[in-house]
Amino acid sequence: MSEYDMVPQEELEEMLEHGQDLVTSILDRKPYNEILAKIEAGAPLWFQDEDGSSPLHAAAYVENDALIKKLIEEGAVWNAVDNLHNSAGDISLSLNNESCYKIIRDAGIRSELLLSLLSSKNPPSTSPLSLVLKATDTSAAGSTDTFLSSRLVYKADENEQEICLLRLDNEEEVGVMMGWERGLMQETVDKLCTDHESLTEGLKVLNVGFGLGIIDSMFQALPTPPSQHFIIEPHPDVLKHMRELGWYDKPGVTILEGKWQDFMESEKLYGVGGFDVVYTDTFSEDYSELKRFFQSVPDLLAGPESRFSFFNGLGATNALFYDVYTHVSELHLADVGIDIEWSDVDVSSGSDERWGSTRDYFALPIYRLPIGKMRTL
């Protein structure tokens, strides 16, 4: 039962009429004062018409930045999507209206930072509007515990692409890691591993999440292989695959079987004395867990030349959500003393074929690659 089931039918119909009138008035470009009067009279800002358009969507269509700002101030939902899965921010982006887009994006950043702050003091919100606090997907794609008890399959898909995939209960296939990531992983390794000028031996590397082993193989292929190479991996099928490939026998490689959370106070990890390179790419964890990992990064890095990166894929099926997550993660890393530099990597090549029958998890043409270093005074 929703909260609106408790509203008398006549009252609900009146609210919906006021919501439709507000959307129509905005699209008809009625005078600002007239629209403002409707808002102040209580027209519901949460309303969405038969196409899924809200008052904020309508304001984005007519490119009225003052009205967008007012609607957000009055509580309009910044991340509501229409029937085509477009947010108001997506509409502003499609119209190349940077001013309107930034108002909506910045509202999203403020909202997610506030929700993240509140979650550190209170039990997480169950609101489906929060991108940060809690994953609402309880399947193996959204729940770590369910994922770890699910079976994974390593194979080549119909396009001969190497993939590690998960089959959900509804038979949908979800890529845990896919071969198309190889190019951006190489870019990541190049930026993580060059210009460590004070080192006289191989890098000390920590990677969280093995997947297909793409980035770990690239670390091993460096001109000077890592002197110590730690891999944290919890999934039993991945660990079995790693044994079959001989990773347990590689010189300098240490495999820690378990979730990264299991090792955050472990002498096995911290006894190394810090890592020159730290990378994390987990599956089925939401942003709250990534933020928790961020808080450990300064203790994991060996010094000012050390570098950190992560697979920046949260919200990557929507341009607005991806932009918000990118900025929120930068701010949270800054809070722990890690400064981020971003590089754009074009991942559009072959995007029409690379998914095959699996659910896509990165629908954007540009990947924003983060490289973090400890802030120096």
Beta strands, then each sheet from edge to edge (+ up, - down):
strand 1: 152-156
strand 2: 162-167
strand 3: 173-178
strand 4: 204-208
strand 5: 228-233
strand 6: 253-257
strand 7: 277-280
strand 8: 307-310
strand 9: 338-346
strand 10: 358-359
strand 11: 366-374
sheet 1: 1+ 2- 3+ 10+
sheet 2: 6+ 5+ 4+ 7+ 8+
sheet 3: 9+ 11-
end
